[in-house]
Amino acid sequence: MRDRRTVMQRLRVGAKSTIGSVKIKLLLCSCIAFTVFVLVSRAADSMRWSRPNDTLDSYPVSRRGYNIVINTWKRNDLLKRSVSHYASCSGLDSIHIVWSEPDPPSESLIKFLHHALHSNSRDDKKAELKFDINQEDSLNNRFKEIKDLKTDAVFSIDDDIIFPCSSVEFAFNVWRSAPDTMVGFVPRMHWIDQSVQKGNTVSYVYVGWWSVWWTGTYSMVLSKASFFHKKYFSLYTNEMPASIREFTTKYRNCEDIAMSFLVANATGSPPIWVKGKIFEIGSTGISSLGGHTEKRSQCVNRFAMEYGRMPLVSTSMKAVDSRSSWFW
C-alpha cells in the first residue's frame, strides 16, 4: 500500500514536471516564431516588397514625384554634393536651383551638375535640372513661383544639409496624405510671452530645437527641409501681404517663418514633423549669430500683427517610419 502511494506521488510529480516542460517549450517556440516573423517582415521591407496599391501608379500624375528646390549662395562645392546625392532619390522629378548671386552660374558648374544628375539617377529616369536666375538678392527668391513644375510636391532644401533618400521618400508619402500641409524635418515653436502680456496685447517668443525636444510640441517646420504644395509659391508672391516680403528682405531673416504663417493661415492646421537623420555638410549659418532668437521673435510678432491674429497651430504629432525604427 505504501509502495503504491509512493508510485502515485512520483507519477504526479512527473506529470507536473512534464506539463511545466511543455509550457516552457511552447513559450520558447512562441518567442522563436515571433522573432522569425519580425525578421521576415524586416527582410521584406529591405527587399522593397510592396502591394499594388502601394505603388506610385495608384496616384495621379501630379502626385507621383516631387521637385527639389535648392537654395544656394556661393557654395558650389556644397551644391555639387547636394545635387549628386538627391539625383539618386527614386521620386525625383526635377531639381531647381535658386540662384541669386550677381554672376550667372559658370558653364563648368552647369556641366558638372547635369552630369551628376544623369549619372546618379536610378532606373534611367530622366529628371530635369534648371537654374532659376534672380536679379535681386532676396531671401524671398526661394519662394518665387515656378511655372513649369509638372508635379505638385516641392521639397524645399538648403544646400548645406542632406537627408537620406529613404527619409525624403517617407516624408513625401506623409505629404501625399495631407497635401495642403507643410511636412518637414526641422520643427520650431512659438510661445506666448507672459512677461509682457498687458490687457488684450499678446506678445510671442520664438523658441528653438531644445524647447521642442523638451516639450514635444511645435507649431512650425522650417522650409530649409520641408515638403509643401507648389501653389504656395504663388500665394507667397501674389497673395501674402507685401509688407511681410519687404520685412524679410530688409532684415534678411524669417522667410521660413513667413511661409509657415502663410500655410497655417490657409489651412487652419498644424504642420507635420517627420523624424529623419540630418547630415550637416556646411558651416553654421545665421542661427549661430548673437541675437538670433530675439530677431526671430520680432518676426513672429510682426507677422501676427500683419495677419491680425496668430494663425500658427501647435501640435505634438510626429511621423515616424516604423519599418525602420525599433523604438518610435
Residue pairs with C-beta under 8 A, 6 or more apart in sequence:
42 323
45 323
45 324
52 58
56 64
56 65
56 91
57 64
59 176
61 150
61 151
62 150
62 151
62 152
63 151
63 152
63 153
63 176
63 179
64 91
64 93
64 151
65 91
65 92
65 93
65 150
65 151
65 153
66 91
66 92
66 93
66 151
66 153
66 154
66 155
66 172
66 227
67 93
67 94
67 95
67 96
67 146
67 149
67 150
67 151
67 153
67 154
67 155
67 230
68 86
68 89
68 92
68 94
68 95
68 96
68 154
68 155
68 157
69 95
69 96
69 97
69 98
69 142
69 146
69 154
69 155
69 156
69 157
70 79
70 82
70 83
70 95
70 96
70 97
70 98
70 157
70 158
70 159
71 98
71 141
71 142
71 156
71 157
71 158
71 159
71 224
72 78
72 79
72 97
72 98
72 99
72 158
72 159
73 100
73 101
73 159
74 101
75 159
75 160
75 282
76 109
78 159
78 160
78 281
78 282
79 97
79 109
79 113
79 159
80 109
80 112
80 113
80 116
81 162
81 281
82 157
82 159
82 162
82 281
83 95
83 97
83 113
83 116
83 117
83 129
84 116
84 120
85 120
85 162
85 165
86 92
86 95
86 157
86 162
86 165
86 168
87 95
87 116
87 117
87 118
87 119
87 120
87 121
87 127
88 120
88 121
88 122
88 165
89 122
89 165
89 168
89 169
90 122
90 123
90 125
90 165
90 169
91 168
91 169
91 172
92 121
92 125
92 127
93 127
93 128
93 150
93 151
94 127
94 128
94 129
94 130
94 149
94 150
94 151
95 117
95 127
95 128
95 129
95 130
96 129
96 130
96 131
96 132
96 146
97 105
97 113
97 129
97 130
97 131
97 132
98 132
98 134
98 141
98 142
98 144
99 105
99 131
99 132
99 133
99 134
100 134
100 136
100 137
100 138
100 141
101 137
102 137
104 131
104 133
105 131
110 131
113 129
114 129
117 127
117 129
118 126
121 127
130 148
132 141
132 144
132 146
134 141
134 144
138 248
138 249
139 248
139 249
139 252
139 253
139 255
140 236
140 237
140 245
140 248
140 249
140 255
142 156
142 223
142 255
143 223
143 232
143 233
143 236
143 237
143 255
143 259
144 233
144 237
145 233
145 234
145 237
145 238
146 230
146 233
149 230
151 230
152 179
152 229
152 230
152 231
153 172
153 175
153 176
153 179
153 227
153 228
153 229
153 230
154 227
154 228
154 229
154 230
154 232
154 233
155 168
155 171
155 172
155 226
155 227
156 223
156 224
156 225
156 226
156 227
156 228
157 163
157 224
157 225
158 224
158 225
159 282
160 280
160 281
160 282
160 283
160 285
161 224
161 225
161 278
161 279
161 280
161 281
161 282
162 278
162 279
162 281
163 185
163 225
163 276
163 277
163 278
163 279
164 276
164 277
166 321
166 324
167 185
167 274
167 276
167 277
167 321
170 274
170 276
170 319
170 321
171 183
171 184
171 185
171 227
171 274
171 276
171 319
172 227
174 183
174 227
174 272
174 274
174 319
175 181
175 183
175 227
175 228
175 272
178 269
178 272
179 229
180 229
180 263
180 266
180 267
180 269
181 228
181 263
181 267
181 269
181 270
181 271
181 272
182 221
182 223
182 226
182 227
182 228
182 259
182 260
182 263
182 271
182 272
183 221
183 226
183 227
183 228
183 271
183 272
183 274
183 319
184 221
184 222
184 223
184 225
184 226
184 227
184 271
184 272
184 273
184 274
185 221
185 225
185 226
185 273
185 274
185 275
185 276
185 278
186 209
186 221
186 222
186 224
186 225
186 226
186 278
187 209
187 212
187 218
187 220
187 221
187 222
187 271
187 273
188 206
188 207
188 208
188 209
188 212
188 218
188 219
188 220
188 221
188 222
189 206
189 207
189 211
189 212
189 215
189 217
189 218
189 219
189 220
189 314
190 204
190 205
190 206
190 207
190 219
190 220
190 300
190 310
190 312
191 204
191 205
191 207
191 211
192 202
192 203
192 204
192 205
193 203
193 204
193 205
193 297
196 203
197 203
202 310
203 301
204 297
204 300
204 301
204 304
204 310
205 293
205 297
205 300
206 257
206 293
206 296
206 297
206 299
206 300
207 293
208 287
208 293
212 218
216 316
216 318
217 314
217 315
217 316
218 270
218 271
218 273
218 314
218 315
218 316
219 260
219 264
219 270
219 271
219 312
219 313
219 314
219 315
220 256
220 257
220 260
220 271
220 312
221 260
221 271
221 272
221 273
222 256
222 260
223 255
223 256
223 259
223 260
224 256
225 278
226 271
228 259
228 263
232 259
232 262
232 263
232 266
235 262
235 266
236 245
236 258
236 259
236 262
237 245
240 258
240 262
241 306
241 307
243 306
244 258
244 261
244 302
244 303
244 306
245 258
247 254
247 299
247 302
248 254
248 255
248 258
248 299
251 295
251 299
252 286
253 286
253 295
253 296
253 299
254 295
254 296
254 299
254 303
257 296
257 299
257 300
257 303
258 299
258 303
260 271
260 312
261 303
261 304
261 307
261 311
261 312
263 271
264 270
264 271
264 311
264 312
264 313
265 307
265 311
268 311
268 313
269 313
270 312
270 313
270 314
270 315
270 317
271 315
272 317
272 319
273 317
273 318
273 319
274 318
274 319
274 320
275 318
275 319
275 320
275 321
275 325
286 292
304 310
304 311
320 328
322 328
